[in-house]
């Protein structure tokens, strides 16, 4: 199935963009409807994108049982967000204490997205680009590796600002090249990979330590935050984590083995220490 090429502008004032999401306004207000996509838009027609195949450290994740957002180490989380905005062409970005952009130069930047579906939250799952597309945007696009490598998604992954996080609707050839880029970034120990503890194992001693010190796969961080906020504010007991993850039932398959399983089977918990037993580029989640 081909992707739709949708031209428009990126606007960030009044939004809280992070390293894997930005707000996009199509030039044609009916663009998503024409692409037969159920997208949630604001009053001005803007949609919050989900950048395909990547996951940045959380800057403001609110677990369902929490009164306030949680975050991961700020230097890398905010660094990924700044890198994305710089790639889009924004400068002098100012934010308030909640992370909302209050000013930027310029106020908008032209670009386009390649997309074919929206996630359950109504976000177009997209490859994003700054500027105009060579070849135009009138015809459906059969995305090849070369053009994918020019996407902001790939650029952020290749320099280590984000983790690879793949879902089943991502084309196999694109996933293979994204995995290659992630492996190269990890071997070079750049960005998140300079401090990553996901694969070597990490010990959780407190909620604050989890947020301020531990650099781990964002999806795993979110599951930990969800689990820990079910208990008393001072409690950090991982005894119930395996059962919690099993009930969460994050379905996936592994590559190249092709094993169908769930996330809990790939996470080893021993006391307060957690280890992901398979590199993230070998995990492909099923779309919810």
C-alpha positions, 0 to 999 in steps of 0.5 A: 500500500502506498503512502500519501504525501501531504504538504503543509507547515509545522507550527510549534508555538502553543505546543509541547513538541518532543523528539518524536512528535510535532504539530503539522498543518496540511495545506489542504484542510481535507488532506487526511480525509482524502487519504481516508485517515481518521485523524484528530485535528485541532480547530485550525486543522493541525494534527499531532504527528507520531514519527514512525519507527522512533521513540525519544526519551519522555519529557512529560509522560503522565501515567494514568494513576499519576497526578503529574507528568513523569520524565526521563533524563532531561539532557537527552529528552530535551536534546532530542526535542531541540534537535528535531526543531533545529532540523525543521528550521526553527531557532530561538525557541522559548518554552515556559516551565511546562514545556510549552513553546511560547515563541520561535523563529520563524512561527512556521516552517514548510514541510511534508509528511509521508503517511498511510494511517493514524494510530488509536489516538488519531495521530498520523504515523508519519515520516516527516520532512522539512521543505518541499518534496522532490517529485511533488506530492500529487501522486501516491508514494512507494517509499524507498530506502533512499528517501526514507533516509532523508526523513527527520525520523532517520536522521534523529535515529542515526545520530542517537537522539532516539531509540528504534521502536518498530511496529508491524505496519512498517515496511520490512526494507525500511525497518531493516535499514533503520535497524542498521542505523540504530546498531551503528549509533549504539556501537558508536555510543552516541546520544542515548547509547552513551548512557543506555542501561536497557541491555546491560541491566539497571537497578531501580532504587527510587522514582526520582532516580528512574526519572533523573538518572536512568537512560532506558528504552522509553516504552519500558520507562512508560511501563515502569511509570505506570506500574510504580504509580499504582502503589504508594508514593514511596514504594519501589517494589518490583515484585509485581512487575512481571505480572503487571507486564503480562497483564498489559500484554504488549504483543510483538514478534521478534526478528529475524527469529519471527517468534510471536510473544509479548514484552513481558517475556523479554524483560528479566527482573531479579530483585530491583534489577531489570534487563531487556534481553533482546535489542530493541531493533529486533522487536516489532510491536503489533499496532493496538 
